[in-house]
Amino acid sequence: MEGCLMVQAYILIQTEVGRAGDVARDVARIEGVTQAEDVTGPYDVVVRAEADDVDALGRLVVARIQHLEGIARTLTCPIVNI
């Protein structure tokens, strides 16, 4: 959101084999997730999310996303405006 002070990030997710579609669907339902797509390559799902601050983003990833069944690993990439 342009002009907004929210923290935005891409979250790259590796899933268990065959779980990318399920994980993308489940992640998309979480509040704060603005987009979730299953993709090919080293990661299986790419998520765009936003939160009020870095701590809230961390809670979103650790407490909500990483607890979903089928997720093996996540990598959070905060968006910076240079």
Backbone as CSV, one residue per row, in Angstrom:
resi,resn,N_x,N_y,N_z,CA_x,CA_y,CA_z,C_x,C_y,C_z
1,MET,0.832,-1.175,0.000,0.000,0.000,0.000,0.879,1.241,0.000
2,GLU,0.777,2.016,-1.010,1.616,3.187,-1.138,1.228,4.232,-0.096
3,GLY,2.198,4.820,0.575,1.935,5.820,1.576,1.562,5.246,2.937
4,CYS,1.511,3.954,3.055,1.140,3.297,4.309,2.408,2.843,5.028
5,LEU,2.391,2.842,6.336,3.571,2.475,7.104,3.636,0.987,7.420
6,MET,2.753,0.203,6.850,2.748,-1.239,7.110,4.014,-1.888,6.558
7,VAL,4.429,-2.961,7.199,5.550,-3.758,6.725,4.991,-4.797,5.753
8,GLN,5.607,-4.903,4.588,5.201,-5.891,3.602,6.367,-6.832,3.340
9,ALA,6.052,-8.073,2.974,7.107,-9.059,2.738,6.619,-10.126,1.773
10,TYR,7.588,-10.739,1.120,7.342,-11.977,0.385,7.797,-13.104,1.290
11,ILE,7.004,-14.146,1.366,7.353,-15.312,2.161,7.448,-16.490,1.194
12,LEU,8.635,-17.058,1.095,8.889,-18.185,0.202,8.748,-19.458,1.016
13,ILE,7.943,-20.380,0.509,7.618,-21.578,1.284,8.005,-22.843,0.526
14,GLN,8.721,-23.725,1.212,8.946,-25.077,0.717,7.940,-25.964,1.423
15,THR,7.269,-26.812,0.638,6.248,-27.687,1.214,6.690,-29.138,1.144
16,GLU,5.959,-29.969,1.839,6.138,-31.403,1.676,5.688,-31.755,0.259
17,VAL,6.220,-32.821,-0.291,5.921,-33.221,-1.666,4.412,-33.355,-1.869
18,GLY,3.932,-32.720,-2.929,2.527,-32.820,-3.291,1.586,-31.926,-2.509
19,ARG,2.105,-31.043,-1.667,1.245,-30.228,-0.802,1.143,-28.763,-1.213
20,ALA,1.800,-28.344,-2.301,1.851,-26.928,-2.666,0.462,-26.316,-2.839
21,GLY,-0.417,-26.977,-3.551,-1.756,-26.436,-3.777,-2.539,-26.262,-2.492
22,ASP,-2.475,-27.265,-1.618,-3.171,-27.196,-0.331,-2.612,-26.069,0.531
23,VAL,-1.283,-25.969,0.577,-0.643,-24.938,1.395,-0.999,-23.551,0.868
24,ALA,-0.935,-23.341,-0.440,-1.276,-22.032,-1.013,-2.710,-21.654,-0.660
25,ARG,-3.620,-22.599,-0.753,-5.031,-22.346,-0.423,-5.182,-21.985,1.059
26,ASP,-4.532,-22.759,1.940,-4.646,-22.525,3.377,-4.003,-21.203,3.793
27,VAL,-2.848,-20.888,3.228,-2.152,-19.642,3.566,-2.974,-18.441,3.104
28,ALA,-3.600,-18.544,1.953,-4.380,-17.426,1.410,-5.521,-17.017,2.332
29,ARG,-5.968,-17.911,3.191,-7.077,-17.628,4.109,-6.648,-16.893,5.375
30,ILE,-5.355,-16.739,5.585,-4.847,-16.117,6.812,-4.912,-14.598,6.679
31,GLU,-5.421,-13.953,7.729,-5.477,-12.494,7.743,-4.067,-11.925,7.677
32,GLY,-3.861,-10.971,6.805,-2.544,-10.366,6.593,-1.892,-10.859,5.316
33,VAL,-2.344,-11.988,4.790,-1.835,-12.504,3.516,-2.637,-11.853,2.400
34,THR,-1.945,-11.194,1.487,-2.627,-10.510,0.389,-2.612,-11.327,-0.896
35,GLN,-1.694,-12.284,-0.995,-1.613,-13.136,-2.185,-0.824,-14.389,-1.849
36,ALA,-1.244,-15.521,-2.402,-0.518,-16.783,-2.228,-0.650,-17.572,-3.520
37,GLU,0.484,-17.942,-4.097,0.501,-18.662,-5.373,1.415,-19.876,-5.271
38,ASP,0.984,-21.013,-5.823,1.914,-22.139,-5.925,2.719,-21.951,-7.209
39,VAL,4.023,-22.194,-7.112,4.963,-21.923,-8.194,5.897,-23.120,-8.388
40,THR,6.703,-23.064,-9.438,7.726,-24.085,-9.631,9.082,-23.490,-9.273
41,GLY,10.049,-24.350,-9.020,11.389,-23.890,-8.662,11.767,-24.375,-7.283
42,PRO,12.757,-23.727,-6.665,13.231,-24.181,-5.357,12.205,-23.978,-4.244
43,TYR,11.255,-23.079,-4.441,10.170,-22.887,-3.482,8.871,-23.306,-4.143
44,ASP,7.911,-23.707,-3.342,6.660,-24.246,-3.858,5.508,-23.252,-3.792
45,VAL,5.571,-22.333,-2.846,4.524,-21.322,-2.682,5.199,-19.983,-2.412
46,VAL,4.711,-18.928,-3.072,5.175,-17.566,-2.819,3.986,-16.780,-2.286
47,VAL,4.205,-16.132,-1.149,3.146,-15.405,-0.455,3.554,-13.939,-0.351
48,ARG,2.591,-13.058,-0.506,2.813,-11.646,-0.188,1.940,-11.343,1.012
49,ALA,2.544,-10.718,2.024,1.825,-10.452,3.268,2.154,-9.060,3.762
50,GLU,1.306,-8.572,4.674,1.542,-7.273,5.289,1.141,-7.332,6.748
51,ALA,1.813,-6.498,7.532,1.540,-6.436,8.970,1.830,-5.020,9.454
52,ASP,1.371,-4.710,10.663,1.555,-3.366,11.204,3.015,-3.013,11.453
53,ASP,3.819,-4.016,11.850,5.233,-3.774,12.126,5.993,-5.093,11.992
54,VAL,7.305,-5.038,12.189,8.144,-6.222,12.016,7.768,-7.315,13.011
55,ASP,7.448,-6.943,14.241,7.059,-7.937,15.236,5.779,-8.652,14.827
56,ALA,4.809,-7.911,14.328,3.552,-8.511,13.877,3.790,-9.413,12.670
57,LEU,4.705,-9.013,11.800,5.055,-9.862,10.653,5.663,-11.174,11.151
58,GLY,6.553,-11.089,12.124,7.153,-12.292,12.700,6.115,-13.213,13.307
59,ARG,5.163,-12.637,14.023,4.087,-13.450,14.609,3.241,-14.104,13.515
60,LEU,2.964,-13.374,12.458,2.199,-13.924,11.342,2.901,-15.152,10.763
61,VAL,4.197,-15.035,10.539,4.953,-16.142,9.940,5.094,-17.306,10.914
62,VAL,5.557,-17.029,12.131,5.863,-18.105,13.079,4.604,-18.739,13.675
63,ALA,3.660,-17.930,14.090,2.496,-18.459,14.791,1.374,-18.914,13.872
64,ARG,1.288,-18.349,12.677,0.158,-18.688,11.810,0.593,-19.526,10.606
65,ILE,1.566,-19.049,9.848,1.934,-19.726,8.595,2.719,-21.006,8.870
66,GLN,3.763,-20.935,9.691,4.598,-22.115,9.925,3.857,-23.243,10.630
67,HIS,2.735,-22.961,11.234,1.970,-24.000,11.927,1.056,-24.781,10.994
68,LEU,0.936,-24.346,9.755,0.073,-25.063,8.816,0.687,-26.408,8.450
69,GLU,-0.160,-27.378,8.277,0.286,-28.710,7.880,0.817,-28.668,6.445
70,GLY,1.942,-29.347,6.217,2.514,-29.450,4.876,3.655,-28.501,4.598
71,ILE,3.961,-27.596,5.535,5.058,-26.643,5.330,6.345,-27.221,5.908
72,ALA,7.391,-27.245,5.080,8.686,-27.750,5.518,9.608,-26.613,5.968
73,ARG,9.565,-25.463,5.261,10.502,-24.369,5.543,9.960,-23.079,4.948
74,THR,10.269,-21.952,5.615,9.895,-20.646,5.071,11.119,-19.727,5.045
75,LEU,11.064,-18.755,4.144,12.072,-17.702,4.069,11.305,-16.402,3.889
76,THR,11.463,-15.481,4.838,10.736,-14.213,4.802,11.647,-13.132,4.242
77,CYS,11.148,-12.418,3.230,11.900,-11.366,2.555,11.133,-10.052,2.657
78,PRO,11.421,-9.223,3.668,10.733,-7.935,3.798,10.996,-7.040,2.579
79,ILE,9.994,-6.314,2.190,10.110,-5.385,1.069,10.684,-4.090,1.574
80,VAL,11.683,-3.550,0.876,12.284,-2.266,1.239,12.033,-1.274,0.104
81,ASN,11.924,-0.034,0.478,11.749,1.031,-0.513,13.019,1.861,-0.546
82,ILE,13.819,1.648,-1.586,15.126,2.323,-1.692,15.008,3.536,-2.586
